[in-house]
Amino acid sequence: MTSEYLASATMQRPHEPQLERTLGLGSVVLFGLAYMAPLIVLGTFGIIAVASGGAVPASYLLALVAMLFTAQSYGRMARAFPTSGSAYTYVRRSIDSRVGFLVGWAAMLDYFFLPMVIWLIGASFLQAQFPFVPFWMWIIGFILATTVLNILGIVVAEKATLLLMAFQFLVIILFVALSIANIAGHRGGGALFSLTPFANSGTNLTMISAGAAIAAYSFLGFDAVTTLAEETKNPRRTLPRAIMLVALAGGVVFVVISYFTQLVHPGSDFHDPSSAAFEIAGDIGGSLFSAVFLAGLVVTQFASGIAAQSSSARLLYAMGRDGVLPRRFFGFVHAKFRTPALNILLTAVVGLIALFLDVSTSTSFINFGAFVAFTMVNVSTIAHYIRQRREGNRLPVLWYVVVPAIGAVVCAYLLTSLDGNALVLGISWLVVGVIYLAVLTRGFRRPTPQMDLA
């Protein structure tokens, strides 16, 4: 079935512009890490510290284990269906087109609105330090810069991202080095090795799990690389490797940074948890490093914004090409730049909503879509196994049944661990999706539009 699909896909309307395969393993991994924004672990450190009872690295370690199960499922499905669309495509082709639509609809909470949140957070950092500059100028500046880079093409965006990621990792290295120096100078070298950041009298498994539900948001990025399937060389081999590398590398960075940060500042007592990292940066490096740290956070948001906008545009492109969304607009590819330019512009326009929201409100509903997508990709892997078995193809039970089942249970648990507002808004968004699907299919009497591969 998959080979027939790929063969027909190569004949898809040759006279129309199509996405171009230019990315290798390194480029795809870089994209995923940029989407993850490793430095953001410090931006959310205080919030997770409060939720976990001062056991941030334990929460990240738990989230890493959970995400590795799901990353395996994404890799298996990317090998089976190496096309744009990510969770939407996998569920659609392995379970049902209507279920796939609803998963794609839920995922839009993550992909479609995440760039707006990233730009909002970056603008908030800058506005706090430069209050004399109007807030709207920072928002528009972020949007214009990332939009231009993404329209010019994925290769141009990749080169810009490489520079931004290099600076981001420089700030991370400085932060960890200063943390180690601070700990060694005040408490002796032996204090560098402690189990306290993972387990202490102020925390328990429930609190660590609650922190993991928040920490798991930082891993968004390993799944986003699947949206580059039609721009990746040899996607069947490259994407599964990239998915695991991004999840593992990001998780290790998160655990290491949070470990030393928790050693510098044990517990969860902060003047303001949302800006705890600034407080810690000042303690370990003074005002000069605080300025460097601010620059690092802003660069992180910019690099992440490029990747998030790119992924959002390609998810919308996949749904538009299917006819689930109006094809003429969402399925458009720019003839010169070979990018889904109209979707990129639409994401930029949506980003303007950030002018009227605060960070807590805008992030409350995005996480719902991520966990729905994660859960259903695990389920779709099991469904793919069952379909292949019926056709006489035997796949490894461990990787196509056992691991996805564990991943589905863990992600469903994290989904139920979200706060009430996120659940209410997420379910409301799904209800709107069901209504739209009912209209699209004339009361579910017509099939959901399929991709035209002729």
C-alpha positions in Angstrom: 0.0 0.0 0.0 2.7 2.4 0.9 4.8 1.8 -2.2 1.7 2.4 -4.4 1.1 5.6 -2.5 4.6 6.8 -3.0 4.6 5.9 -6.7 1.4 7.9 -7.3 2.6 10.8 -5.2 5.6 11.3 -7.6 3.1 12.0 -10.4 1.1 14.6 -8.5 0.3 17.4 -10.9 3.8 17.9 -12.3 2.8 21.3 -13.7 2.1 22.7 -10.2 4.9 24.0 -7.9 5.9 21.4 -5.3 8.0 21.4 -2.2 11.7 20.7 -2.9 13.9 18.0 -1.2 17.0 19.9 0.0 17.4 18.9 3.7 19.8 16.3 5.2 19.9 14.8 8.6 21.9 17.7 10.2 19.5 20.3 8.8 16.4 18.4 10.1 17.9 17.9 13.5 18.8 21.6 13.7 15.3 22.5 12.7 13.9 20.3 15.5 16.2 21.7 18.2 15.5 25.3 17.1 11.7 24.5 17.4 12.4 23.1 20.9 14.3 26.2 21.9 16.6 24.5 24.5 17.2 27.7 26.4 13.5 28.0 27.2 14.0 25.4 29.9 15.3 28.4 31.9 12.4 30.6 30.9 9.9 28.1 32.5 12.2 26.9 35.3 10.4 28.7 38.1 7.0 27.6 37.0 8.1 23.9 36.9 10.0 24.3 40.2 6.8 25.4 41.9 4.7 22.6 40.4 7.3 19.9 41.1 8.3 21.0 44.6 11.8 21.9 43.6 12.5 18.8 41.5 12.7 20.3 38.0 15.3 17.8 36.6 13.2 14.9 37.8 10.2 16.3 36.0 12.3 16.7 32.8 13.7 13.2 33.2 10.1 11.7 33.5 9.0 13.8 30.5 12.0 12.6 28.5 11.2 9.0 29.1 7.6 9.6 28.1 8.5 11.5 24.9 11.0 8.8 23.8 8.2 6.3 23.6 6.2 8.7 21.5 9.2 9.6 19.4 9.6 6.0 18.5 6.0 6.0 17.2 6.6 9.2 15.2 9.6 7.6 13.6 7.8 4.4 12.6 4.9 6.4 11.1 7.3 8.8 9.3 8.9 5.7 7.7 5.5 4.4 6.6 4.1 7.8 5.4 7.0 10.2 4.5 4.8 13.1 3.5 3.8 16.5 5.1 1.1 16.5 7.7 2.6 14.8 10.8 0.0 13.4 13.2 -2.9 14.4 10.9 -1.5 12.3 8.0 -0.5 9.3 10.2 -4.0 9.0 11.9 -5.8 9.7 8.6 -4.0 6.9 6.7 -3.9 4.3 9.5 -7.2 4.8 11.3 -9.8 6.9 9.6 -10.0 10.2 7.6 -12.5 11.8 10.0 -10.4 10.9 13.1 -7.4 12.2 11.2 -9.1 15.5 10.5 -10.0 15.9 14.2 -6.4 15.1 15.2 -5.2 17.6 12.7 -7.7 20.1 14.0 -6.5 19.6 17.6 -2.8 19.8 16.4 -3.6 23.2 14.9 -3.9 24.5 18.5 -0.2 23.7 18.8 1.2 24.4 15.3 -1.1 27.3 14.3 -1.1 29.3 17.4 2.4 28.4 18.9 4.2 31.0 16.7 2.0 33.7 18.2 2.9 32.6 21.7 6.6 32.5 20.9 6.5 36.0 19.5 4.5 37.2 22.5 7.0 35.7 25.0 10.0 37.2 23.1 8.3 40.6 23.0 7.5 40.4 26.7 11.2 39.8 27.6 12.2 42.8 25.6 9.4 45.0 26.8 10.3 44.3 30.4 13.8 45.5 29.8 13.0 48.4 27.4 9.6 49.7 28.6 10.1 52.9 26.6 9.7 51.0 23.3 6.0 50.2 22.5 5.1 46.6 22.9 3.5 46.4 19.5 6.8 47.3 17.8 8.5 44.2 19.3 5.6 41.9 18.2 5.6 43.3 14.6 9.4 43.2 14.4 9.4 39.5 15.3 6.6 38.7 12.9 8.1 40.6 9.9 11.6 39.1 10.3 10.5 35.4 10.7 7.9 35.7 7.9 10.4 37.1 5.4 12.9 34.4 6.2 10.3 31.6 5.9 8.9 32.8 2.6 12.3 33.1 1.0 12.7 29.4 1.6 13.6 26.6 4.0 17.4 26.8 3.1 17.5 30.6 3.9 15.7 30.0 7.2 18.1 27.1 8.0 21.2 29.3 7.6 19.7 32.0 9.9 18.6 29.4 12.4 22.2 27.9 12.5 23.6 31.3 13.6 20.9 31.8 16.2 21.3 28.3 17.6 25.0 28.8 18.0 24.5 31.9 20.1 21.8 30.1 22.1 24.1 27.2 23.0 26.8 29.7 23.9 24.5 31.2 26.5 23.6 27.8 27.8 27.3 26.8 28.2 28.0 30.1 30.0 25.0 29.6 32.3 26.0 26.1 33.3 29.7 27.1 33.7 28.7 30.0 36.0 26.4 27.7 37.9 29.1 25.2 38.5 31.5 27.9 39.6 28.9 29.3 42.0 28.2 26.0 43.5 31.9 25.0 43.8 32.9 28.4 45.2 30.2 28.4 47.9 29.7 24.8 48.8 32.7 22.9 47.6 33.1 20.5 44.7 31.2 17.7 46.4 28.0 19.7 46.1 28.1 19.3 42.3 26.8 15.7 42.8 23.6 15.4 44.6 20.2 13.6 44.3 18.4 16.5 46.0 17.3 18.1 42.6 15.6 14.7 41.8 14.1 13.9 45.2 13.7 15.9 48.3 11.4 16.3 51.3 9.3 18.9 49.5 8.2 16.8 46.6 6.5 13.6 45.7 5.6 11.6 42.6 2.4 13.5 42.0 4.2 16.8 42.1 6.9 15.5 39.8 4.3 14.3 37.4 2.6 17.6 37.4 5.9 19.3 36.6 6.4 16.7 33.8 3.1 17.7 32.3 4.5 21.2 32.0 8.0 20.1 31.1 6.7 18.0 28.2 5.8 21.1 26.4 9.4 21.9 25.9 9.8 18.7 23.8 7.6 20.1 21.0 10.0 19.9 18.1 10.8 16.3 17.7 7.4 15.8 16.2 7.6 19.0 14.2 10.4 17.6 12.0 7.9 15.3 10.4 6.3 18.3 8.7 9.5 18.6 6.6 9.0 15.1 5.1 8.6 16.4 1.5 11.6 18.7 1.8 13.9 16.0 3.3 16.3 13.8 1.3 15.6 10.1 1.8 12.8 10.8 4.4 12.2 7.1 5.2 15.7 6.9 6.7 16.4 10.5 7.7 13.2 11.4 9.6 13.1 8.5 12.1 16.7 9.1 13.0 16.2 12.9 13.3 13.1 12.4 15.5 15.0 10.3 18.1 18.1 12.5 18.0 16.1 15.7 18.6 14.1 14.1 21.4 17.1 12.6 23.1 19.5 15.6 22.6 16.8 18.1 23.8 16.0 15.9 26.8 19.6 15.6 27.9 20.1 19.4 27.6 16.9 20.0 29.6 17.9 17.6 32.4 21.5 19.0 32.6 20.6 22.6 32.7 17.7 22.2 35.2 20.0 20.0 37.4 22.6 22.7 37.9 20.1 25.4 38.1 18.2 23.5 40.8 21.5 23.1 42.7 22.2 26.8 42.5 18.7 27.6 43.8 17.2 24.6 45.7 13.5 24.5 46.3 10.9 26.6 44.6 10.9 29.9 46.5 11.2 32.7 44.0 10.2 36.4 44.0 8.4 35.8 40.7 8.4 32.2 39.3 7.8 33.4 35.8 11.1 35.3 35.8 13.0 33.0 38.1 15.8 32.5 35.6 16.6 36.2 35.5 16.9 36.2 39.3 19.3 33.2 39.1 21.3 34.7 36.2 21.9 37.8 38.3 23.0 35.8 41.3 25.6 33.7 39.4 26.9 36.3 36.8 25.9 39.8 37.9 24.3 42.4 35.7 26.6 41.8 32.7 25.5 38.2 32.4 21.9 39.1 33.0 22.1 41.2 29.8 23.7 38.3 27.9 21.1 36.0 29.2 18.3 38.3 28.1 19.8 38.4 24.6 20.0 34.6 24.6 16.3 34.3 25.5 15.3 36.7 22.8 17.4 34.9 20.2 15.8 31.6 21.4 12.4 33.0 20.8 13.4 34.3 17.3 14.9 30.9 16.2 12.0 29.0 17.6 9.6 31.4 15.9 11.1 30.6 12.5 10.8 26.9 13.0 7.2 27.1 14.5 5.9 29.3 11.7 7.5 27.0 9.1 5.8 23.9 10.7 2.5 25.6 11.0 2.5 26.6 7.3 3.3 23.1 6.2 0.6 21.4 8.3 -2.0 23.8 6.8 -0.5 23.0 3.4 -1.1 19.3 3.9 -4.7 19.9 5.0 -5.3 22.3 2.1 -3.8 19.9 -0.5 -6.2 17.3 0.8 -9.1 19.7 0.4 -10.0 19.6 4.1 -9.2 23.3 4.0 -9.8 25.4 0.8 -7.2 24.0 -1.6 -6.7 27.2 -3.6 -5.4 29.1 -0.6 -3.9 26.5 1.8 -2.5 24.2 -0.9 -0.7 27.0 -2.6 3.1 26.8 -3.2 5.0 29.8 -4.4 6.4 29.2 -7.8 9.8 30.8 -7.2 10.5 30.1 -3.5 8.8 26.7 -3.4 7.3 27.6 0.0 3.6 27.6 1.2 3.8 31.4 1.2 0.1 32.1 1.8 0.0 29.9 4.9 3.2 31.6 6.2 1.4 35.0 5.8 -1.7 33.7 7.5 0.3 32.6 10.5 1.9 36.0 10.6 -1.6 37.7 10.6 -2.7 35.3 13.4 0.4 36.4 15.3 -1.0 39.9 15.6 -3.5 38.5 18.1 -0.6 38.6 20.5 -1.1 42.3 20.8 -4.3 41.6 22.8 -3.2 38.7 24.9 -0.9 37.8 27.8 1.4 34.8 28.0 -0.6 32.8 30.5 -3.9 33.1 28.5 -2.3 32.4 25.1 -0.4 29.2 26.3 -3.3 27.7 28.2 -5.0 26.0 25.3 -2.0 25.1 23.0 -0.8 22.2 25.1 -4.1 20.3 24.7 -3.5 19.9 21.0 0.0 18.6 21.5 -1.0 15.8 23.9 -4.0 14.8 21.7 -1.6 14.5 18.7 1.0 12.6 20.7 -1.6 10.1 22.1 -3.2 9.5 18.7 0.2 9.0 16.9 0.9 6.2 19.3 -2.6 4.7 18.6 -2.1 5.1 14.9 1.1 3.0 15.1 -0.8 0.1 16.6 -3.5 0.5 13.9 -0.9 0.5 11.2 0.5 -2.7 12.7 -3.0 -4.3 12.6 -3.6 -3.3 9.0 -0.2 -4.5 7.8 -0.8 -7.9 9.6 -4.1 -8.3 7.8 -2.2 -7.7 4.5 0.3 -10.4 5.4 3.1 -8.1 6.5 4.6 -8.8 9.9 6.1 -5.9 11.9 8.0 -6.1 15.2 5.4 -6.3 18.0 7.7 -4.5 20.5 8.1 -1.3 18.3 4.6 -1.3 16.8 2.4 -2.4 19.7 4.2 -2.5 23.1 6.1 0.8 22.9 3.2 2.8 21.3 0.8 1.4 23.9 3.0 2.7 26.7 3.4 6.0 24.9 -0.3 6.4 24.5 -1.1 5.7 28.1 1.6 8.2 29.3 0.5 11.0 27.0 -3.2 10.5 27.9 -2.2 10.8 31.5 -0.3 14.0 30.8 -3.3 15.3 28.9 -5.6 14.8 31.9 -2.9 16.5 34.1 -3.5 19.8 32.3 -5.3 22.6 34.2 -9.0 23.1 33.9 -8.8 26.1 31.6 -6.7 24.2 29.1 -9.1 21.2 29.1 -12.2 23.4 28.6 -10.7 25.5 25.8 -9.2 22.4 24.1 -12.5 20.5 24.2 -14.3 23.6 22.9 -11.9 23.7 20.0 -12.6 20.1 19.2 -16.3 20.7 19.3 -15.9 23.5 16.7 -13.9 21.0 14.6 -16.7 18.4 14.8 -19.2 21.0 13.6 -16.9 22.1 10.8 -16.4 18.4 9.7 -20.2 17.9 9.8 -20.7 20.8 7.5 -17.8 19.7 5.2 -19.2 16.2 4.9 -22.9 17.2 4.7 -23.8 15.7 8.0 -21.1 12.9 7.7 -22.9 11.5 4.7 -20.0 12.4 2.4 -16.4 11.1 2.9 -13.8 13.5 4.2 -11.8 15.0 1.2 -8.9 12.8 0.2 -5.5 13.8 -1.2 -5.7 13.9 -5.0 -2.6 11.9 -6.1 -3.7 11.4 -9.7 
